[in-house]
Amino acid sequence: MSSRVQDTPTSRLRGPLLFAAVALLILLTGLTSSWNAALSLLNMGLISAIMALGVNVQWGYAGLFNVGIMGFIALGGLGVVLTAMPPVPEAWAAGGGRVIAALALAAAVIATAVLLWKRMAKGRARGLAIAALLILGFFAFRAVFDPAVAAIEAVNPAATGYLGGLGLPVLFSWPVGGLLAAGAAWAIGKTALGLREDYLAIATLGISEIVIAMLKNEDWMTRGVKNVIGLPRPVPYEIDLQQSQWFVGQMQAIGADPVTASAITVKLAYAALFIVVLGIVLWGAELALKSPWGRMMRAIRDNEVAAEAMGKNVKGRHLEIFIIGSAIVGIAGAMMTTLDGQLTPSTYQPLRYTFLVWIMVILGGSGNNWGAVLGGLLVWFLWVQVEPIGGWLISALTSGLGQDHSITSALQERVAYTRLMTMGIVLLLVLRFSPRGLLPER
């Protein structure tokens, strides 16, 4: 049975009211706390909405269960480093050419193994030949790769110790991040799609952890746990605005503090860029959903057997949608790394970058692109704000006990758990009273 609901005047009004409520929450944050905090919430909410859109394309359109979202987000962040950071000439001179040669050797060995698999007759001889090729190729690869990596990581390890990137404008890195994620999705999809749904979940989860381990340990590429800092920005730096006589004069003319105004201006510039990207992705997703291709994808989702009986290539269509959704997630990951200004592999955690995104999709409404956007904005707001609100409530409820009381201390130490508790309560309430999400699929 389809999970879609009828389009009625009430349902059409529901979306604008919910978006207005989220906008009101962000405005109240600006009025009661600071506009810097409100715009930070908005910017990360927009990025989260793009992540949720990518997952909704996979799950809402085709029913593909991807639990490796974190890995695709991290690949998007890697795209920023490889594209926007300036190259390190000393590192390239020390071992850059040998690293490229080693990677080319690995690719040639894999291609040869695939060719042997296709050309040789099935049997023991084929297995032994491929095994021997892969073993010899592995040792040859390590013989070239390991000395090159050691030489690169020895070049000023406190500041660089890696090859750097291409030095291109940082905006170019956003589609590159999407391409890296799409490439990983193609590799996973070619092996896992067409099998049972749980195999895809296991494959995406495993690849996600492999990607994070690679980012943490391959110092020659990402500096590992030493992090890549000082990433280029697509908007002005606050200090540059504060040193601009024109900007300072304009702010003083309206009675604004130039320091605070510079931070707000930068965040507004980021918000404008993110809104443009979100608008493009949402427009494309809506066009795809309403096209014959989108109707075919939903038909496959609702009944794969019937769609296959009608001559549809189910595995091929699943691979398409899996690549598209992963590319969108990779773009969002690149945007987030650009906003942070650094790549920190140790901060990628499944709770934040996989399961929280799934909550956004489920709460917003699976299969509805606008619901995914709403879920991204609302869930990120709650994730950030419930902890300080919880601390304030605990202080108010225990005001009569005093700050040194054991109950007060115990509750204050556990205030961080209000995030997890709130997510669980909100998800349970939505599933109980609106099982298809706040904005169900029409």
C-alpha positions in Angstrom: 0.0 0.0 0.0 1.3 3.5 -0.9 2.4 5.7 2.0 1.2 8.9 0.2 -1.7 11.0 1.5 -4.3 13.1 -0.3 -3.5 16.7 -1.2 -6.1 18.9 0.7 -6.3 22.6 1.5 -5.3 21.7 5.1 -2.3 19.8 4.1 -1.1 22.6 1.7 -1.4 25.1 4.6 0.5 22.8 7.0 3.9 23.2 5.4 4.0 27.1 5.4 2.9 27.1 9.0 5.6 24.7 10.1 8.3 26.6 8.2 7.0 29.8 9.8 7.3 28.2 13.2 10.9 27.2 12.6 11.7 30.7 11.3 10.1 32.1 14.5 12.3 29.9 16.7 15.4 31.2 14.9 14.2 34.8 15.2 13.5 34.3 18.9 17.0 33.0 19.3 18.4 36.2 17.8 16.2 38.4 20.0 16.8 36.6 23.2 20.4 35.4 22.8 22.4 36.9 19.8 22.1 37.3 16.1 25.4 35.5 15.7 23.9 32.5 17.4 20.7 32.6 15.4 22.6 32.8 12.1 25.0 30.0 13.1 21.8 27.9 13.7 20.4 28.9 10.3 23.6 28.1 8.4 24.1 24.6 9.9 20.4 24.0 9.6 20.6 24.8 5.8 23.5 22.4 5.5 21.6 19.7 7.5 18.6 20.2 5.2 20.8 19.4 2.1 22.1 16.3 3.9 18.5 15.3 4.6 17.5 15.9 1.0 20.3 13.5 -0.2 19.1 10.8 2.2 15.5 11.4 1.3 16.3 10.9 -2.4 17.7 7.5 -1.6 15.1 6.4 1.0 12.0 8.4 0.0 12.3 7.8 -3.7 13.7 4.2 -3.8 13.7 2.8 -0.3 17.5 2.4 -0.1 18.7 2.2 3.5 22.0 4.0 3.7 23.6 4.0 7.2 27.0 5.2 6.0 26.0 8.9 5.6 28.9 9.9 7.8 31.4 8.5 5.2 29.9 10.5 2.3 29.9 13.7 4.4 33.6 13.1 5.2 34.5 12.5 1.6 32.9 15.9 0.8 35.2 17.5 3.4 38.2 15.7 1.9 37.2 17.3 -1.5 37.7 20.8 0.1 41.2 19.9 1.2 42.2 18.3 -2.2 40.8 21.2 -4.2 41.2 24.4 -2.3 44.3 24.1 -0.1 47.6 25.3 -1.7 50.1 22.5 -2.8 53.2 21.9 -0.6 56.1 22.0 -3.1 58.6 20.4 -0.7 56.3 17.5 -0.1 55.6 17.0 -3.8 59.4 17.1 -4.4 60.0 14.6 -1.6 57.5 11.9 -2.7 54.5 13.2 -4.6 55.5 11.6 -7.9 56.1 8.2 -6.2 52.7 8.4 -4.5 51.0 9.0 -7.9 53.1 6.1 -9.4 52.1 3.8 -6.6 48.4 4.7 -7.0 48.6 4.1 -10.8 50.3 0.8 -10.1 47.4 -0.2 -7.8 44.9 0.8 -10.4 46.7 -1.2 -13.1 46.8 -4.3 -10.9 43.1 -4.1 -10.1 42.2 -3.5 -13.8 44.4 -6.5 -14.8 42.7 -8.7 -12.2 39.3 -7.7 -13.5 40.4 -8.5 -17.1 41.7 -11.9 -16.1 38.4 -12.6 -14.3 36.5 -11.9 -17.5 38.9 -13.5 -20.0 40.0 -16.7 -18.3 37.8 -19.7 -18.0 36.1 -20.4 -14.7 38.2 -22.8 -12.6 41.1 -23.2 -10.2 43.6 -21.7 -12.6 41.8 -18.4 -12.8 41.6 -18.2 -9.0 45.3 -18.9 -8.5 46.3 -16.5 -11.3 44.2 -13.6 -9.8 45.4 -14.4 -6.3 49.1 -14.4 -7.3 48.6 -11.1 -9.3 47.0 -9.4 -6.3 49.6 -10.6 -3.8 52.5 -9.6 -6.0 50.8 -6.3 -6.8 50.2 -5.5 -3.2 53.9 -6.0 -2.2 55.0 -3.9 -5.3 52.5 -1.2 -4.3 53.8 -1.1 -0.7 57.4 -1.0 -1.9 56.8 2.2 -3.9 54.1 3.8 -1.7 55.5 3.4 1.9 58.9 5.2 1.3 57.1 8.0 -0.6 54.6 8.6 2.3 57.4 8.6 4.9 59.3 11.2 2.9 56.1 13.4 2.5 55.2 13.2 6.2 58.7 14.2 7.3 58.4 17.6 5.5 57.7 20.1 8.3 55.2 17.8 10.1 54.1 20.4 12.6 52.7 22.7 9.9 52.3 20.6 6.8 53.5 17.0 6.4 51.1 16.4 3.5 50.8 17.1 -0.2 48.2 19.9 0.0 45.6 20.5 -2.7 45.3 22.2 -6.0 44.9 25.7 -4.8 41.6 26.3 -6.7 38.8 28.6 -5.5 37.0 26.9 -2.6 33.6 27.0 -4.3 35.0 24.5 -6.9 35.5 22.0 -4.0 31.8 21.6 -3.4 31.0 19.8 -6.6 34.3 17.9 -6.2 33.1 16.7 -2.8 29.9 15.5 -4.5 32.0 13.7 -7.1 34.1 11.9 -4.5 31.0 10.8 -2.7 29.4 9.7 -5.9 32.4 7.6 -6.8 32.3 5.8 -3.5 28.6 5.3 -4.0 29.2 3.7 -7.4 31.8 1.3 -5.9 29.4 0.3 -3.1 26.3 0.1 -5.3 28.0 -2.1 -7.9 28.7 -4.7 -5.3 25.9 -4.4 -2.8 22.8 -3.3 -4.7 20.7 -6.1 -6.1 21.2 -8.1 -2.9 19.0 -8.0 0.2 18.5 -4.6 1.9 20.5 -5.5 4.9 23.6 -6.1 2.8 23.5 -2.4 1.6 23.2 -1.2 5.2 26.2 -3.3 6.2 28.2 -2.2 3.2 27.5 1.5 3.7 28.3 1.3 7.4 31.6 -0.5 6.8 32.7 1.9 4.0 31.8 4.8 6.3 34.1 3.6 9.0 36.9 2.8 6.5 36.7 6.4 5.1 37.0 7.9 8.6 39.9 5.6 9.4 41.6 6.6 6.2 41.2 10.3 7.0 42.6 9.8 10.5 45.6 7.7 9.4 46.7 8.9 5.9 48.7 12.0 7.0 50.2 12.5 3.6 46.7 13.3 2.3 44.8 14.9 5.2 47.3 15.4 8.0 45.3 12.8 10.0 44.4 13.8 13.6 46.6 16.9 13.3 43.8 18.4 11.2 43.9 20.7 8.2 43.3 24.2 9.3 43.0 27.6 7.6 40.9 26.4 4.7 40.1 29.1 2.2 36.7 30.8 2.5 34.2 32.0 -0.2 33.3 35.0 1.9 35.4 37.9 3.4 37.2 37.4 6.7 35.9 39.4 9.7 39.2 41.1 10.2 39.2 42.4 6.6 35.8 43.9 7.1 36.9 45.5 10.4 39.9 47.0 8.6 37.8 48.4 5.7 37.1 52.1 6.2 34.0 51.8 4.1 32.5 49.0 6.1 33.4 50.6 9.5 32.0 54.0 8.3 28.7 52.3 7.2 28.3 50.5 10.5 29.1 53.6 12.6 26.6 55.5 10.5 23.8 53.2 11.6 25.1 52.9 15.2 26.3 49.3 14.9 29.5 47.8 16.5 31.9 47.1 13.5 33.2 43.9 15.2 29.8 42.4 15.8 28.5 43.6 12.5 31.5 42.0 10.6 30.6 38.6 12.2 27.0 38.9 11.3 27.8 40.1 7.7 30.0 37.0 7.2 27.3 34.7 8.5 24.7 36.3 6.2 27.0 35.9 3.2 27.4 32.2 4.1 23.6 31.9 4.5 23.0 33.4 1.1 25.4 30.9 -0.6 23.8 28.0 1.3 20.3 29.1 0.4 21.3 29.2 -3.3 22.7 25.7 -3.2 19.7 24.4 -1.2 17.4 26.0 -3.7 19.2 24.4 -6.7 19.2 21.0 -5.1 15.5 21.3 -4.0 14.5 22.5 -7.4 16.3 19.5 -9.1 14.8 17.0 -6.6 11.3 18.3 -7.1 11.7 18.1 -10.9 13.0 14.6 -10.7 10.2 13.5 -8.3 7.5 14.8 -10.6 9.1 13.5 -13.8 8.4 10.0 -15.4 11.7 8.9 -13.9 10.5 9.9 -10.5 7.2 8.1 -10.9 9.2 5.0 -12.1 11.4 5.2 -9.0 8.4 5.3 -6.7 6.8 2.4 -8.5 10.0 0.4 -8.0 10.0 1.4 -4.3 6.4 0.3 -3.8 6.7 -3.0 -5.6 10.0 -4.1 -7.1 8.6 -7.4 -8.4 5.9 -5.7 -10.4 8.3 -3.1 -11.7 10.8 -5.7 -12.8 8.0 -7.7 -14.5 7.2 -4.5 -16.5 10.8 -4.5 -17.9 12.3 -2.0 -15.5 16.0 -2.4 -14.7 15.6 -2.2 -10.9 19.3 -2.6 -10.0 20.3 0.0 -12.5 17.8 2.5 -11.3 18.8 1.8 -7.7 22.4 2.5 -8.6 21.4 5.8 -10.2 19.5 7.0 -7.2 22.1 5.9 -4.7 24.8 7.8 -6.6 22.6 11.0 -6.8 21.7 11.0 -3.1 25.3 10.3 -2.1 26.5 13.2 -4.3 24.1 15.6 -2.6 25.3 14.4 0.8 28.9 14.9 -0.3 28.2 18.5 -1.4 26.7 19.2 2.0 29.8 17.7 3.6 32.1 20.0 1.6 29.9 23.0 2.5 30.1 22.1 6.2 33.9 21.8 6.1 34.1 25.2 4.3 32.0 26.8 7.0 34.1 25.2 9.8 37.3 26.4 8.1 39.1 23.1 8.9 39.0 19.4 8.4 38.9 17.5 11.7 38.5 13.7 11.0 38.0 12.9 14.7 34.8 14.9 14.9 32.9 12.7 12.4 30.7 10.6 14.7 27.8 8.3 13.6 25.4 9.9 16.1 25.7 13.3 14.6 26.4 12.5 10.9 24.2 9.5 10.3 21.5 8.9 12.8 20.6 12.5 13.4 20.2 13.0 9.6 17.9 10.0 9.6 15.8 11.6 12.3 15.6 14.7 10.1 14.2 12.6 7.2 11.8 10.6 9.4 10.5 13.6 11.3 10.1 15.8 8.3 8.4 13.2 6.1 10.0 10.5 4.0 9.4 11.0 0.3 8.6 14.7 0.7 11.6 17.0 -0.3 10.1 19.9 1.6 9.7 17.7 4.6 13.4 16.8 4.5 14.2 20.5 4.5 11.9 21.2 7.4 13.3 18.2 9.3 16.9 19.5 8.8 16.1 22.9 10.1 14.0 21.8 13.0 16.1 18.9 14.3 19.3 20.9 14.1 17.7 23.8 16.1 16.5 21.3 18.7 19.9 19.5 18.8 21.7 22.8 19.6 19.2 24.5 21.8 17.7 21.9 24.1 20.9 21.6 26.1 21.0 25.2 27.2 17.2 25.2 27.7 17.6 22.0 29.8 20.3 23.7 31.9 18.0 26.7 32.5 15.1 24.4 33.5 17.2 22.4 35.9 18.4 25.6 37.5 14.9 26.9 37.8 13.5 23.6 39.3 16.3 23.2 41.8 16.6 26.8 42.8 15.3 26.0 46.3 17.9 23.3 46.9 21.0 25.4 46.3 23.8 24.9 43.8 25.8 22.7 46.2 23.0 20.2 46.7 23.7 16.6 45.4 20.5 16.5 43.3 21.3 19.8 41.7 24.9 18.7 40.9 23.8 15.4 39.6 21.2 16.9 37.2 23.6 19.6 36.0 26.2 17.0 35.2 23.7 15.1 33.1 22.2 18.1 31.2 24.0 17.0 28.0 21.7 14.0 27.9 18.7 16.3 27.3 19.7 16.3 23.6 19.3 12.5 23.2 16.2 12.5 25.4 14.6 15.3 23.4 15.4 13.6 20.0 13.8 10.4 21.3 10.7 12.1 22.7 10.2 14.2 19.5 10.6 11.2 17.3 8.1 9.1 19.4 5.5 11.9 19.4 5.8 12.4 15.6 5.6 8.7 14.9 2.6 8.4 17.2 0.5 11.3 16.0 1.9 11.8 12.4 3.4 8.4 11.4 4.3 9.7 7.9 6.2 12.7 9.3 5.3 16.4 9.7 5.0 16.8 5.9 3.8 13.5 4.5 4.4 12.5 0.9 1.5 13.6 -1.2 
